[in-house]
Amino acid sequence: MKVHILFDDTGHVGAISHPRAGKKGEVLLGGFRPAAGQHAAIVEVPVELRHLKPRDLHEAVRVEHVKGEPRLVAKPKA
């Protein structure tokens, strides 16, 4: 499962949306417009987090860069 995310330079996820296919098969995104210090990407949700509802997923993840690509990872448990 992939999601469209808006995140900042520290890895904090500001917003998540689910991309959907348009009429011609193109991927329609959530309409995020990154500001200075923000980025948008489509990323895979880790298998162990796919059971979460969108709000819970948003609170449970952060972004880390792996080989230059953004990836969602679970936040460490407090």
C-alpha positions in Angstrom: 0.0 0.0 0.0 1.4 3.4 -1.0 0.6 6.8 0.5 1.4 10.4 -0.5 3.2 12.2 2.3 4.2 15.7 3.1 7.2 15.8 5.4 9.9 18.1 6.6 13.7 18.0 6.8 13.6 16.4 10.2 11.4 13.5 9.0 8.2 14.7 10.7 5.1 13.7 8.6 2.8 16.7 8.3 0.1 15.0 6.1 -0.8 11.7 4.5 -3.2 11.0 1.7 -4.0 7.9 -0.3 -3.2 8.3 -4.0 -5.8 7.1 -6.5 -5.9 6.3 -10.2 -7.4 8.9 -12.5 -9.6 8.2 -15.6 -6.5 7.4 -17.8 -4.7 5.4 -15.1 -2.5 8.3 -14.0 -1.9 8.6 -10.3 -3.7 11.5 -8.6 -2.0 12.9 -5.6 -3.3 14.7 -2.5 -2.5 18.2 -3.7 0.3 18.9 -1.3 2.3 22.0 -2.1 5.5 21.8 -0.1 6.8 25.0 1.5 10.4 25.8 2.3 11.9 22.8 4.2 9.1 20.5 3.2 9.0 17.6 0.7 6.3 15.4 -0.8 6.7 11.8 -2.0 4.8 8.6 -2.6 6.1 5.9 -0.3 5.3 2.3 0.7 3.7 1.8 4.1 5.7 -0.9 6.0 3.8 -4.2 6.2 3.7 -4.1 10.0 1.9 -0.8 10.0 -0.7 -1.4 7.3 -3.4 -2.4 9.8 -3.5 1.1 11.2 -6.2 3.6 10.5 -5.0 6.8 8.7 -4.9 9.0 11.8 -3.1 6.3 13.7 -0.6 5.8 10.9 0.1 9.5 10.7 1.0 9.5 14.4 3.0 6.3 14.3 5.5 7.1 11.5 8.3 9.3 10.5 10.4 9.6 7.3 14.0 8.4 7.0 16.1 8.5 3.9 17.5 5.1 2.8 19.9 5.3 -0.1 18.6 8.8 -0.9 15.0 7.7 -1.0 12.4 8.7 1.6 10.9 5.7 3.5 8.3 5.5 6.2 9.5 3.9 9.4 7.8 3.4 12.8 8.6 6.0 15.4 10.4 4.6 18.4 8.1 3.7 21.3 8.4 6.0 24.2 
